[in-house]
Amino acid sequence: MPLNFAMSVMSGAEFALWALLTFLFWKKKLSDRFPAMEAYLMLRVVSTPMLLALLYLQSKASGRGFFPAYFFGYWAVYIASAGLLYFICMEVFRSALSGFPGLLRFGLVIFRWAVLASVIVTLSSVSFADRGILIIPDVAASLMRSVSIIELCLLAFLCLCMNALRLSVRDVAFGIALGFGVMASNDLVLSLLISRYASLSSPLQIAYEALALAALGTWAIYCALPEPARQTVVLPVNSTIYRWNEIASALGHPGTQVAVQQQAGSFFLTDVEQVVDKVLTRTLKSSESQS
């Protein structure tokens, strides 16, 4: 099969999977839990045929009339996708920790600061000197690379804490994190191999597209299959994650003010009471002996 024909078939299959996934997502009414994910799906469904049409017209046109439209359109969608992915990670994190409000509130604060730090590091690592419009691909690629790292960290967190969080493998939140984890690994590996083996860029594009189709198929399966009902998390009082949740809930809340006696003072009073008891006991015994 020719390479161009194979890529055309896989691009068509990708658009069909995006459309199917958007329909299943809307049918199961998952937009209430994941509104940013719904916006991301709509962006891909609308932008994919437009970008493919511009690319086809550019290849058929003798001049370069369609190149600016494709260039700015592609990178605008790329940057918008990177921004939506930050919010999707936050939605998945919020859904996974919905049974632990204390840890959720404390974790969201840390998550927002981590996102802010990653954006600052990303923008500071890009050189803005005399690049013109070529700075757009550099900024977009840096943003997507930072969000890919966050996606992988989120997937690793869910895999490690799945039992503690009482999170099912069939949960849609885990399915979304799994799909984005596959895509993030795909992006990082592709960027590394293309930079080292530029001559293998065409076969790598097929492998990249195949893994993207696998991630979309995983999402479609998660949306098509019935999701297990989320049950109330019941934990023993001496559970470690329960104590962490209580500590996280107490952070930032002043609560009721109480008088707390110092530990050293409590030991001193206990000693005084024991001395008084001994003196009274001896006095009673001496009075009884005299009588």
Residue pairs with C-beta under 8 A, 6 or more apart in sequence:
3 202
3 206
6 206
7 205
7 206
7 209
10 206
10 209
10 210
10 213
11 52
11 209
13 213
14 48
14 209
14 212
14 213
14 216
15 45
15 48
15 49
15 52
17 213
17 216
17 217
17 220
18 41
18 44
18 45
18 48
18 216
19 45
20 220
21 41
21 216
21 219
21 220
21 223
22 38
22 41
22 42
22 45
24 220
24 223
24 224
25 31
25 34
25 37
25 38
25 41
25 223
26 38
28 223
28 227
30 37
30 38
30 172
30 223
31 37
31 38
33 91
33 95
33 172
33 173
34 88
34 91
34 92
34 95
34 172
34 176
35 91
36 84
36 87
36 88
36 90
36 91
37 88
37 91
37 176
39 84
40 81
40 84
40 85
40 88
43 77
43 80
43 81
43 84
44 81
47 73
47 77
50 73
51 70
51 73
51 74
51 77
54 66
54 69
54 70
54 73
55 70
57 66
58 64
58 66
58 67
58 70
71 133
72 136
75 136
75 137
75 140
78 140
78 144
79 136
79 139
79 140
79 143
81 144
82 140
82 143
82 144
82 147
83 143
85 144
85 147
85 151
85 180
86 115
86 147
86 150
88 176
88 180
89 111
89 147
89 150
89 151
89 154
89 180
90 108
90 111
90 112
90 115
92 154
92 158
92 173
92 176
92 177
93 104
93 107
93 108
93 111
93 154
94 104
94 108
95 171
95 172
95 173
96 158
96 165
96 167
96 171
96 173
96 174
97 103
97 104
97 107
97 165
98 104
98 230
99 165
99 166
99 230
99 232
99 233
100 165
100 233
100 241
100 245
100 248
101 245
101 249
102 244
102 245
102 246
102 247
102 248
102 249
102 250
102 251
103 241
103 244
103 245
103 248
105 248
105 249
105 252
106 248
106 251
107 248
114 150
115 150
118 146
118 147
118 149
118 150
119 143
119 146
121 146
122 139
122 142
122 143
122 145
122 146
123 139
123 142
125 142
126 135
126 138
126 139
126 142
127 138
128 135
131 138
141 191
144 187
145 187
145 188
145 191
147 184
148 183
148 184
148 187
148 188
149 184
151 177
151 180
151 181
151 183
151 184
152 181
152 184
152 185
154 177
154 180
154 181
155 177
155 178
155 180
155 181
158 165
158 167
158 173
158 174
158 177
161 167
162 169
162 174
164 241
165 241
166 231
166 233
167 173
167 174
168 174
168 228
170 222
170 225
170 227
170 228
171 227
171 228
171 230
172 222
172 223
172 227
175 218
175 219
175 221
175 222
175 223
176 219
176 222
178 218
179 215
179 216
179 218
179 219
179 222
180 215
182 211
182 214
182 215
182 218
183 211
183 212
183 215
185 211
186 208
186 211
186 212
186 215
190 204
190 207
190 208
193 200
193 204
194 200
194 201
194 204
197 204
235 241
235 242
236 242
